[in-house]
Amino acid sequence: MNASLSGVRAVVVRQPADAKARVGSDELLGGQNLIVIEHGGQDYFLRQTKAGKLILTK
């Protein structure tokens, strides 16, 4: 066993089958104001405005 992992245990979180995945916008944007999301061979732009709102454009 790796010594740096001693005392660490895995936690399994069970969710209902119809639960939706949830990702925080801070995690998604990674400190950027603009990211490119590729979907179906097309680029989409997710931008956070100065007011903190999110805008998705093609």
N, CA, C and O atoms as a GROMACS GRO file, in nm:
protein
  232
    1MET      N    1   0.084  -0.119   0.000
    1MET     CA    2   0.000   0.000   0.000
    1MET      C    3   0.088   0.125   0.000
    1MET      O    4   0.190   0.129   0.070
    2ASN      N    5   0.052   0.224  -0.076
    2ASN     CA    6   0.124   0.350  -0.083
    2ASN      C    7   0.111   0.423   0.050
    2ASN      O    8   0.000   0.445   0.098
    3ALA      N    9   0.222   0.460   0.111
    3ALA     CA   10   0.221   0.524   0.243
    3ALA      C   11   0.145   0.657   0.241
    3ALA      O   12   0.085   0.694   0.342
    4SER      N   13   0.145   0.728   0.129
    4SER     CA   14   0.076   0.856   0.123
    4SER      C   15  -0.075   0.839   0.123
    4SER      O   16  -0.148   0.936   0.143
    5LEU      N   17  -0.124   0.717   0.101
    5LEU     CA   18  -0.268   0.693   0.100
    5LEU      C   19  -0.318   0.627   0.227
    5LEU      O   20  -0.437   0.597   0.238
    6SER      N   21  -0.229   0.605   0.324
    6SER     CA   22  -0.275   0.541   0.447
    6SER      C   23  -0.374   0.631   0.518
    6SER      O   24  -0.354   0.753   0.528
    7GLY      N   25  -0.479   0.572   0.567
    7GLY     CA   26  -0.583   0.649   0.635
    7GLY      C   27  -0.687   0.707   0.542
    7GLY      O   28  -0.785   0.765   0.588
    8VAL      N   29  -0.669   0.693   0.412
    8VAL     CA   30  -0.766   0.745   0.315
    8VAL      C   31  -0.861   0.632   0.279
    8VAL      O   32  -0.818   0.519   0.256
    9ARG      N   33  -0.990   0.662   0.275
    9ARG     CA   34  -1.086   0.560   0.235
    9ARG      C   35  -1.179   0.615   0.128
    9ARG      O   36  -1.208   0.735   0.125
   10ALA      N   37  -1.224   0.528   0.042
   10ALA     CA   38  -1.315   0.567  -0.064
   10ALA      C   39  -1.455   0.584  -0.008
   10ALA      O   40  -1.496   0.511   0.083
   11VAL      N   41  -1.528   0.680  -0.062
   11VAL     CA   42  -1.666   0.702  -0.023
   11VAL      C   43  -1.752   0.683  -0.148
   11VAL      O   44  -1.728   0.747  -0.250
   12VAL      N   45  -1.849   0.597  -0.139
   12VAL     CA   46  -1.940   0.573  -0.251
   12VAL      C   47  -2.070   0.646  -0.222
   12VAL      O   48  -2.134   0.622  -0.120
   13VAL      N   49  -2.109   0.734  -0.312
   13VAL     CA   50  -2.233   0.809  -0.297
   13VAL      C   51  -2.334   0.749  -0.394
   13VAL      O   52  -2.312   0.749  -0.515
   14ARG      N   53  -2.442   0.701  -0.341
   14ARG     CA   54  -2.545   0.642  -0.427
   14ARG      C   55  -2.652   0.748  -0.453
   14ARG      O   56  -2.700   0.814  -0.362
   15GLN      N   57  -2.687   0.762  -0.581
   15GLN     CA   58  -2.789   0.858  -0.621
   15GLN      C   59  -2.900   0.783  -0.693
   15GLN      O   60  -2.876   0.677  -0.750
   16PRO      N   61  -3.020   0.837  -0.692
   16PRO     CA   62  -3.127   0.776  -0.770
   16PRO      C   63  -3.088   0.770  -0.918
   16PRO      O   64  -3.010   0.854  -0.965
   17ALA      N   65  -3.141   0.672  -0.990
   17ALA     CA   66  -3.108   0.653  -1.131
   17ALA      C   67  -3.139   0.777  -1.214
   17ALA      O   68  -3.074   0.800  -1.316
   18ASP      N   69  -3.238   0.856  -1.174
   18ASP     CA   70  -3.276   0.974  -1.252
   18ASP      C   71  -3.205   1.102  -1.206
   18ASP      O   72  -3.240   1.211  -1.252
   19ALA      N   73  -3.107   1.091  -1.116
   19ALA     CA   74  -3.033   1.208  -1.068
   19ALA      C   75  -2.951   1.268  -1.182
   19ALA      O   76  -2.894   1.196  -1.263
   20LYS      N   77  -2.944   1.399  -1.186
   20LYS     CA   78  -2.869   1.471  -1.288
   20LYS      C   79  -2.728   1.499  -1.239
   20LYS      O   80  -2.707   1.527  -1.121
   21ALA      N   81  -2.632   1.492  -1.330
   21ALA     CA   82  -2.494   1.530  -1.296
   21ALA      C   83  -2.492   1.679  -1.265
   21ALA      O   84  -2.562   1.757  -1.330
   22ARG      N   85  -2.413   1.718  -1.168
   22ARG     CA   86  -2.406   1.859  -1.129
   22ARG      C   87  -2.261   1.902  -1.124
   22ARG      O   88  -2.179   1.840  -1.056
   23VAL      N   89  -2.228   2.009  -1.197
   23VAL     CA   90  -2.093   2.063  -1.202
   23VAL      C   91  -2.102   2.212  -1.172
   23VAL      O   92  -2.181   2.283  -1.233
   24GLY      N   93  -2.022   2.259  -1.078
   24GLY     CA   94  -2.020   2.401  -1.046
   24GLY      C   95  -1.958   2.482  -1.159
   24GLY      O   96  -1.865   2.435  -1.224
   25SER      N   97  -2.008   2.601  -1.182
   25SER     CA   98  -1.955   2.684  -1.290
   25SER      C   99  -1.808   2.720  -1.268
   25SER      O  100  -1.733   2.730  -1.364
   26ASP      N  101  -1.767   2.738  -1.143
   26ASP     CA  102  -1.626   2.767  -1.114
   26ASP      C  103  -1.537   2.652  -1.158
   26ASP      O  104  -1.429   2.673  -1.214
   27GLU      N  105  -1.584   2.529  -1.132
   27GLU     CA  106  -1.509   2.411  -1.172
   27GLU      C  107  -1.506   2.399  -1.324
   27GLU      O  108  -1.402   2.365  -1.382
   28LEU      N  109  -1.617   2.425  -1.388
   28LEU     CA  110  -1.626   2.414  -1.533
   28LEU      C  111  -1.540   2.519  -1.603
   28LEU      O  112  -1.470   2.487  -1.699
   29LEU      N  113  -1.546   2.641  -1.557
   29LEU     CA  114  -1.471   2.750  -1.621
   29LEU      C  115  -1.324   2.750  -1.583
   29LEU      O  116  -1.241   2.805  -1.656
   30GLY      N  117  -1.289   2.691  -1.470
   30GLY     CA  118  -1.150   2.681  -1.430
   30GLY      C  119  -1.078   2.814  -1.419
   30GLY      O  120  -0.961   2.825  -1.455
   31GLY      N  121  -1.147   2.916  -1.369
   31GLY     CA  122  -1.084   3.047  -1.352
   31GLY      C  123  -1.083   3.133  -1.477
   31GLY      O  124  -1.034   3.246  -1.475
   32GLN      N  125  -1.136   3.081  -1.586
   32GLN     CA  126  -1.142   3.157  -1.711
   32GLN      C  127  -1.279   3.224  -1.724
   32GLN      O  128  -1.374   3.184  -1.657
   33ASN      N  129  -1.289   3.324  -1.809
   33ASN     CA  130  -1.419   3.384  -1.838
   33ASN      C  131  -1.483   3.324  -1.962
   33ASN      O  132  -1.600   3.349  -1.990
   34LEU      N  133  -1.405   3.244  -2.038
   34LEU     CA  134  -1.455   3.186  -2.162
   34LEU      C  135  -1.394   3.048  -2.182
   34LEU      O  136  -1.273   3.030  -2.169
   35ILE      N  137  -1.480   2.951  -2.213
   35ILE     CA  138  -1.432   2.818  -2.250
   35ILE      C  139  -1.502   2.776  -2.379
   35ILE      O  140  -1.610   2.826  -2.411
   36VAL      N  141  -1.440   2.685  -2.450
   36VAL     CA  142  -1.497   2.629  -2.572
   36VAL      C  143  -1.543   2.488  -2.541
   36VAL      O  144  -1.468   2.406  -2.488
   37ILE      N  145  -1.669   2.460  -2.575
   37ILE     CA  146  -1.726   2.327  -2.556
   37ILE      C  147  -1.749   2.268  -2.695
   37ILE      O  148  -1.821   2.326  -2.776
   38GLU      N  149  -1.687   2.153  -2.722
   38GLU     CA  150  -1.708   2.086  -2.850
   38GLU      C  151  -1.823   1.988  -2.833
   38GLU      O  152  -1.823   1.905  -2.742
   39HIS      N  153  -1.921   1.998  -2.922
   39HIS     CA  154  -2.038   1.911  -2.916
   39HIS      C  155  -2.086   1.882  -3.057
   39HIS      O  156  -2.120   1.974  -3.132
   40GLY      N  157  -2.090   1.756  -3.092
   40GLY     CA  158  -2.139   1.717  -3.224
   40GLY      C  159  -2.058   1.777  -3.337
   40GLY      O  160  -2.112   1.811  -3.442
   41GLY      N  161  -1.927   1.791  -3.316
   41GLY     CA  162  -1.840   1.848  -3.420
   41GLY      C  163  -1.848   1.999  -3.433
   41GLY      O  164  -1.789   2.056  -3.525
   42GLN      N  165  -1.919   2.064  -3.343
   42GLN     CA  166  -1.933   2.211  -3.347
   42GLN      C  167  -1.875   2.270  -3.219
   42GLN      O  168  -1.875   2.205  -3.114
   43ASP      N  169  -1.826   2.392  -3.228
   43ASP     CA  170  -1.774   2.463  -3.111
   43ASP      C  171  -1.881   2.555  -3.055
   43ASP      O  172  -1.947   2.629  -3.128
   44TYR      N  173  -1.897   2.550  -2.924
   44TYR     CA  174  -1.986   2.640  -2.852
   44TYR      C  175  -1.902   2.714  -2.750
   44TYR      O  176  -1.805   2.660  -2.697
   45PHE      N  177  -1.938   2.838  -2.721
   45PHE     CA  178  -1.862   2.922  -2.631
   45PHE      C  179  -1.945   2.952  -2.507
   45PHE      O  180  -2.055   3.007  -2.517
   46LEU      N  181  -1.891   2.916  -2.392
   46LEU     CA  182  -1.956   2.946  -2.265
   46LEU      C  183  -1.877   3.060  -2.201
   46LEU      O  184  -1.759   3.047  -2.172
   47ARG      N  185  -1.946   3.171  -2.181
   47ARG     CA  186  -1.882   3.293  -2.131
   47ARG      C  187  -1.950   3.338  -2.003
   47ARG      O  188  -2.073   3.332  -1.991
   48GLN      N  189  -1.869   3.384  -1.907
   48GLN     CA  190  -1.924   3.443  -1.786
   48GLN      C  191  -1.911   3.594  -1.798
   48GLN      O  192  -1.802   3.645  -1.824
   49THR      N  193  -2.021   3.665  -1.781
   49THR     CA  194  -2.020   3.811  -1.793
   49THR      C  195  -1.964   3.874  -1.665
   49THR      O  196  -1.946   3.805  -1.565
   50LYS      N  197  -1.939   4.003  -1.670
   50LYS     CA  198  -1.891   4.075  -1.551
   50LYS      C  199  -1.995   4.071  -1.440
   50LYS      O  200  -1.961   4.078  -1.322
   51ALA      N  201  -2.123   4.058  -1.479
   51ALA     CA  202  -2.231   4.050  -1.381
   51ALA      C  203  -2.246   3.909  -1.323
   51ALA      O  204  -2.331   3.886  -1.237
   52GLY      N  205  -2.164   3.813  -1.372
   52GLY     CA  206  -2.168   3.678  -1.320
   52GLY      C  207  -2.266   3.585  -1.388
   52GLY      O  208  -2.285   3.472  -1.344
   53LYS      N  209  -2.329   3.632  -1.496
   53LYS     CA  210  -2.424   3.547  -1.569
   53LYS      C  211  -2.349   3.464  -1.672
   53LYS      O  212  -2.240   3.502  -1.716
   54LEU      N  213  -2.408   3.349  -1.709
   54LEU     CA  214  -2.348   3.261  -1.808
   54LEU      C  215  -2.422   3.274  -1.942
   54LEU      O  216  -2.545   3.278  -1.945
   55ILE      N  217  -2.346   3.282  -2.050
   55ILE     CA  218  -2.403   3.291  -2.185
   55ILE      C  219  -2.338   3.183  -2.271
   55ILE      O  220  -2.215   3.174  -2.278
   56LEU      N  221  -2.421   3.101  -2.336
   56LEU     CA  222  -2.374   2.997  -2.426
   56LEU      C  223  -2.409   3.039  -2.568
   56LEU      O  224  -2.526   3.061  -2.599
   57THR      N  225  -2.306   3.049  -2.655
   57THR     CA  226  -2.328   3.087  -2.794
   57THR      C  227  -2.258   2.989  -2.886
   57THR      O  228  -2.170   2.914  -2.844
   58LYS      N  229  -2.299   2.992  -3.010
   58LYS     CA  230  -2.240   2.903  -3.111
   58LYS      C  231  -2.136   2.980  -3.190
   58LYS      O  232  -2.074   2.924  -3.280
   0.00000   0.00000   0.00000
